[in-house]
Amino acid sequence: MLEGAKLIGAGAATIASAGAAIGIGNVLSSSIHSVARNPSLAKQSFGYAILGFALTEAIASFAPMMAFLISSVFRSKNQRKKVSVS
């Protein structure tokens, strides 16, 4: 039962990747709209867009890390005994 819960938890942790994709789409959309409204601020807007992409990707990188932690760190008592005996 614990194995199934770990797999469900690891799968749920990867849902953040979908959120990151939506966030990147929002950043790009806002960047395009701001340049279309005021082309003279395109260089300054580009810097903010890159910052937005970087922060969104940083959050997306936590999803696989959490899935890995859930699937590898949390072990059942039977698995701990096997490891400690070896």
C-alpha positions, 0 to 999 in steps of 0.5 A, a space after each residue: 500500500 505504501 508503494 502505491 501511495 509513493 507512486 501517486 505522490 510522485 506523480 502528483 508532484 510532477 503536476 507542477 510541470 503543467 503549471 510551469 508551462 502555463 506560467 511560461 505562456 503567461 510570461 511570453 504573452 505579457 511580454 508580447 502585449 507590453 512590446 505591442 503597446 510600447 515598443 520603446 520599452 522593448 529592451 527593458 521589457 525583455 529583461 523582465 521577461 527573462 527574469 520571469 522565465 528563470 523564476 518559472 523554470 526554477 519552480 519547475 525544477 523542484 517538481 522532479 526533485 520532489 518526485 525523486 525524494 518521495 520515491 526514494 527517501 520514504 521507505 517502508 519498514 521492511 525496506 529499511 530492515 533489508 538495507 540495514 542487514 546488508 
